[in-house]
Amino acid sequence: HRLVLGCQAGRVMKRPVVWLVAVTALLLFLALPFTRFDPGRIDERVLPADADARTAAETIRDNLSWPDINPIQVVAREADPDDALAVSDFTNQLLALDGPVRVDSSIGYVREGQPITPINELSPHFGPLDPDANAGTWFNVVYWHDFDDPRVEELISTLRALETPYGDLLVGGNNATIIDTVDSVTARLPVALAIIAVVTLALLFFMTGSVVIPVKAVILNLLSLTATFGALTWVFQDGNLADLLGVTATGKLDVFTPILMFCVAFGLSMDYEVFLLARIKEEYDLGADNDRAVQTGIGRTGPVVTAAAVLLAIVFVAIATSGVTIVKMFGLGLALAVLTDAFLVRATLTPALMKLAGRLNWWAPGPLRRFHLRWGVWETDPVVVPGAAEDRAPASTGRTGT
C-alpha cells in the first residue's frame, strides 16, 4: 500500500516542478470540454432505447405533430378576450415573428395568410378564460423548430421582450419551464460555491493554522472536479463513446446532476485532504521539517486513502450499470472524480506544491496565528527539535510543549 502514495510522494518531491506541470496540464486538458457545458433538463432520451415511454415520444416527434403538443404558452393579462379585433391583430403580430407557424387563441386557430378557424369547430377543450377571473387572454404559439433547437429559446426570449399594448407577457410551456429552471439554479450557484469555499477555508485553517494550505486545497479540488466535468461533457453532451456506454447524446447535460456530483465529490475529496493534512500536521508539530512531514504523512495515510478511493469507485461503477443516462453519468462521474483525486491530486499535486512552498505552507498573519494558537484544533502540541529550528517556519514556533 505504501508504494501507491508513499513512494510516489518521494518521487514527486524529487522533481516537483515536472510532476506539477505534467499533471496540471493533463487535468486542464481534460477540463477543456467543460467550456462547452450547456445545462438543460432531461427528456425521454435518458431512458433505454426500448423503453415504451421513449418509443412513444419518439414516434410522435418523428412521425406525428410534435409541435402541436409542445406549444409556447402566452398569456396577455391586460388583453380583453372579447375584443376579437385586438386578439386577431396580436395574433398576426405573433405570426410575424421568426418561427411560429400557427397561433391558437380564444377566438380560433390562425396560420399565416389564412382565415381564422373558430375554436369551437376544432377543439372544445380550448374555451375562453373565465370571465370572472379578469386574467386577460391566452395564445398558443406553435413553431416549426425541433423541441431542443436553440432557436426555440431565442423565440421565447423574443416573446418575453416583446412590446405590446397589454404590458409584459407571461410565457410558459415545456421549453420555457426548462429555461427558467436552468436560470433559477445557475443564479444561486455563486452563493452556494461561496458558502462551500468559506466554510472549507475556515475549517482547514482551524486544523492547520495556515492560510496557504486551505487555499491550495480548494484550488486543487476545483481543478480535479473541473477535469471530471470536462470528461462528462465530452462523453454525455458531445456524444463521444456514446455507443460504447449505451447512451444517447442530447447536446445538453441535466443541470441538477453535475451540482449533486460536485457536492458529493467535493466532500469526499476534502475528506481525503483532511486525512493527509492531519498526519502531515502531526509530524510537523512534532518537529519534522516540511519535506519529511509531507512524505511521512502521505506515506502513512496512503493505505487509507487508496483503499477508500478504490472501494468508493467500485460502488459508483456499479451505480453506472443503470440503463438511465443520468444515473450512469452520476456513477461514472463520481468514480472518475474519486480516482482522479486520490491518484493524481493527493499523490502528485499535493506533495509537489507542498515541496515547492516549503515553509510558506505553514504561514499565517500574526493575528490569525495567535487566534489559531488559542482556538485551533490540535492533535498534539508542537515541539521544537534541537537542530531543526532553522528548517521550521516562523509561524509554527508560537506555541511549544513537551
N, C-alpha and C positions, 0 to 999 in steps of 0.2 A: 504493500500500500504506500509506503513512504516513497517508492520510486515514482509514483504518479505525480505527487506535488512536491515532496521534499527535495528530491534530487533535481527535479525540474526547476525549482526555485533557485538552487545553487547555480545551475547552468545559466539561467536568466540573469542572475546578478553579476555574472562574469562579463556578459555582453548586453547590458540593459538597453542601450540605445537601439541595437539591431533588433532585439525582440520587440521593443516598444513600437518601432516604426513598422515592422512586418505585421504584427497582429493588429495594430490600429488601421493600417492600410486594408487588411482583409475585412475587418468589421465595417469600415467605411464603404468598401466595395459592395458588401452585402446589403448595406443600408441604402444604396443608390435608388433601387426601385421604389423605396418608400416616398420619394419625392413626387411620385405619380399617384400616391394614395388618393382614392376617390371614395369617400364614405357614402353609403346608401342603406337600403333596407332589403331584407330577404324577400324572395318570391318563390314560386313553385320549383325553380331550378335548383334549389338546395336539396330537394328530395331525390331519391334514386330514380333513374330513367323509367323504371317500370311501375312507379307508384301511380295509383289511379288519379289522385288529385293533380299530379303533374301532367299526366296524359290528357286529362280533360281540359286543363288550362291551355296546353299547347295546341290542342285541336281547335279550340276557339280562336286562339291567336293566329294560327296558320291558315285556317280554312273558313272561319266564320267572321263575324264583325266584332273584333276585339274592341275598337274604339267605342262602340255602342254601349258596352258595359263598363267602360272606364272613362267617362267624360270628365271634363273640368267643370266643377260646380261653382256657379257665380251667383251671389245674392246682392241685389241693389236695394239697400234698406230704405232709401228715400224715394224710390220709384213708386208710381201709382199703378197697381196691376190692372186697373180698369181703364187706363189710358192706352188703348190699343195702338194709337199712332206713335206715342212716345216709346212704347215697348218695341214696336216694329223698327223705328229709327235706330234704337240702340242695338237691336239685333243685327241690322245691317252694318253698324259700326264694328261689332264683334267679328262679323264675317269678313270685313276688310283687313283684318289682321293676318299675319303670315301663319298659316297652319290650319285654322278652322275650316271644316268642310260643311258643317251643319250646326245650327244653333236651335236648341229647343227652349221654349219659353211657355209661359202660362197661356199664350194665345195660339200656339201651334209650333210646327216644325218648319224651318226655313233653310233651304240651300241657296247658295249664291246664284242670283239670276232666275230663281224660281218663285212661284207664288207661295203664300203661307198655306200649309196644310193644317186645318184646325185640329187641336189636340184630341178632342173627343172622338175623332174619327179613327184614331190610331191606338191610343193608349189611355184607358180610363184612369190608370193609377197616377197620371200626371195631372192633377187638378190644380186650380188656383189656390193661392195661400188663404189661410183662414182670415176672413175679413176683419175679425176682431183682434187678430194678432198685431196688426199695424207694423209688419216687418218688411214691407216693400214687396219685391217680386224676385223671381229666380230665373236663371238661364243655365242650360247645359251646353257647354262648348265641346263639340265632337271634332277631333283633329285627325289628320291623316298620318302623323308620325307614329313610329313604333312607341310602345309603352316606355322604354328606357332610353329613348332618343334624347340627347341633350337639348334639342330644340323644344321639347315639351317644357322643360324647366324655363327656357327663355320665354315661352308663351305665357307661363304662369307669372313670371316677373313682369312681363308687359301688362298683363291684366291688372296686377296689383298696383302698378304705377299709372294706370290709365286715368286720364282726367275725364270725368263725367259730370253731368248735371245732378247726379244722385250722390255725390260725395264718394268716399273711398268704398271700393267693392270688397266684399268678403269672398275669398277664393278658396275652394276646398276640392275634395276628390282624393283619389289614392296618391297621385303624384304630388299634390300639394301637401298631403299629410307626411309623405316621406321627406320632402324639403324642410318642412317645419320641424320634424323630428330631428333631423341631422343638425339643423341650425341650433335647436334648443340644447342638444347635447354638446356640440362643439363650443358653444358660447360659454359654457361653465367649465370647460377643460382647464383654462388658465388658473382658475380658482382652485380646482382640485389638485393640479400639479403643484401649485404654490403651497398648499397645506401639506402635501406629502413631503416636499423638499424641506420646508421649515421644520417640521416635526423630526424628520430623519437627521437633519443637521444638528438639531438641539440634542437629540438622544445620543448621537455619536460623540458630540462634544462632551457630554456628561461622562461618557465612558472613557474617552481618550485624553481629554484636556487639550486637544489640538483643534485649531480651526482649519488646518490644511487637510488632514485625513478625512473629515466628513465631506468636504467639497470634492476631494478626489473620489470618494466612494460614490457619491451621487452622479458625478460625471461618467464614471465607468459603467454604472448601472444603466444610465440612459444610452450610452454608446452600445452596450450589449443588446438592449431591448430594441433599439432602432435597427440594428442589424437583423434581428429576428423578424421585425415587422417588414423590413425590406424583402426578406426571403418569402414571407407570406404573400406580399403584394405581387411578387414575380410569379408565384405559383397560382394563387387563388383568384387574383384580379386579372393578371395578364394571360393566364391560361397555360403557362409552361408546365410540363409534366402532368397536365390535367387528365389525360387519358390513362397514364400510369396509376394515378391516385383515384381514378373513377369519379371525378368532379366535373361540373360544368362551369366554366368561367363566365361571369356576367359583366365584367368590366368595372365592377364595384365590389367593395368589401362591406359587410354588415357593420354598421357604426358601433354597435354595442360590444361585439366580440373582442376587438383589439383593446377596448377600455378594460374589460374584465380580465383579459390576459395580462395587460400592463400591471394591474393591481396585484394579481396573484404572483406574477413573475418578479415584480419589484420586491414584494415581501420576501419571497424565497431567496432572492439574490442578497438582500440585506441580512437575512439570517446567516448566510454563508460568510458575509463580511464581518458580522459580529463574532462568529466562531473564530475567524482568523485574527481579528484585531484584539480580541480578549487575550488570546495566547501570546501574541506579539507584545502587547502592552505589559503583560505579566513579566515576560522576560526582560523588557526594557526597565521596568520598575525595580527589578532585582539586580540591575547593574550591567546588563549586557549592552554592548554598543548597538547602534541601529541595524547594521548588516546582520549581526549574529542573532538579534532578536527577531528580525524578519524571517531569516532562514529557519531558525528553530521553531518559531510559531507556525509557519506554513507546513513545515515537515511533520510536526506532531499533530496538527489538525487535518492533515491530508486524508487519512483513512475515513474520518467522519464526513468530510466534505464530498469526497469521491463516491463513497458508498451511498450517501443520501441522494446525490445527484443521479446516480445510475438507477436507484430504486424508483425515484420520482419519474424519471424519464420512461421507465418501463410501464408505469401506471398510465402516464399520459399517452404513450403509444397505443396502449390497449384502448383508451378512450377514442383514439383516432381511427379505430376499425369501424366506427359507425358509418352508415351509409348517408347520413345527413351532413351536408358540406360544412355548416358552421360548427358542428361538433367535431368533425375531422380536423378543421382548421384550429380549433381550440386545443385539441390534443397534440397535434404536431407542433403547433407554435410553442406551447409550454415545454414540450420535450426539447425542442431546439434551444429555447431560452435557457433552460436549466443546464444543459450540457455546455452551451457556449459560455455561460457564466462560470461554471466550475472549472472547465479545462482551458479556457482561453483567458478570461479575465482574472480569476483568482490565481491561476498557475503561472501566468506570464505578466500581464499588465500590472497587477498589484505589486509583485516583488520588483519589477523593473522601475516603476515610478517611485517606490519607497527607497530603492537603492539610489536613484538619481537625486531624490530630495534630501537624503541624508538626515542631518539634524533638524532640517526645516520641517520634517514630518511632525515634529512634536512642538512646533511653535504656536504660541498664542499671545496676544497682547497682555500686558501686565494685569489690568483689571480682570480680564477673563481668566487668567491663570490663578489669581487669588480666589476668584469665585469658584473655580473648579477644585482647588485645594480644600475649600470649605464645604462644598456641596456635591462634588463629583462622586462618581461610582468607582470604588477601588476594590480590587480583589486582594491586593497586598500593598503594604506601604512601600514606597520606593526607597532604595538604599543607595549609597554612594560607595562604589567598589574602589579600593585604592588602586591608583594607576590608570583608572578608566575615566577619570573626571574630564580629561581633555577630549574624550570621544563623546561626551554627553551633551545634549542640548541644554542651553541655559534655562529653558523653560521647565526642565524636569528636575531642577535642583531646589525648588522652593519648599519641598517637604521631605523630611528624612525620617527614618525609623530604624529599628533594629529587629 
